[in-house]
Amino acid sequence: MRTICVFCGSNIGRNDSYTEASRALVRAMTRHGLDLVYGGGNIGLMGVIAEAALAAGMHVTGVAPQRLLEREVVHRGLSALHVVGSMHERKAKMADLSDAFIALPGGYGTLDELFEALTWTQLGYHRKPAGLLNVAGYFDRLAEYLDHALAERLLTREHRDMLIVETDPDVLIERLEHAPLPQATKWIDRSET
């Protein structure tokens, strides 16, 4: 594993621990010799993680849709910046450039990116691990929801276990490095059984 894609908010949030966790993740990635891919923003937690990574000497690649570039919320000092036509292209490009995914606190965009990456692993489009850095319990209810989906048999154990949840960034990275990944989903046509 050489590159991690980090999904995170375009807002800072009200809890200072989100900002500190973003910086702590960068420190952990530096200790592991990893590079950063992210959404290219210069605001919110995206801006925090980009600035911390650049200050640490990491190679930082941003992937931003043209629309965000036009709104001037794209970081102009990155090691590399890919400008794409849409959010769909952004997610595909970030996945192509990354070996694993980590989500920090964020909103709709963060969850959309994370769940698409997980779905692509589930369907066999790629075999890349994903994790949540659970800062100050931010993702507790999301993990509970996934456990509920498992209990309701709308998610298999193998697929529930694809999402690694940790509070320590070093432990999360180590688990991602050694994560067993499921085989692509095998579809069963129940009408034939």
Beta strands, then each sheet from edge to edge (+ up, - down):
strand 1: 3-7
strand 2: 35-38
strand 3: 60-65
strand 4: 80-84
strand 5: 100-103
strand 6: 130-133
strand 7: 163-166
sheet 1: 4+ 3+ 2+ 1+ 5+ 6+ 7+
end
